[in-house]
C-alpha cells in the first residue's frame, strides 16, 4: 500500500470536507467490493492450495494414513484432518 498526498489527487472541495473530520492523519480508503479480489487469486496461491488439498483428499480416500499424509505434505495431523473431513 503506497502513500499518496490527498491534495494531489482529490478535488479541493472534497479535501476541505475530509479535513472537517481528519487533519494530519493517515487514513485508509478501501477498495470497492467490486474490485476486491479474494486471497491468492492474483498470484495463483489459492489454486495451488486447492490442488494440494484435492491431492490430499484423494490419497486419504485411497487409504493413506493421516500421519503419513502429514509427513508427506509437512503439515500437522490436525491440518490434514481439517482438509480430509471438510467438503
Beta strands, then each sheet from edge to edge (+ up, - down):
end
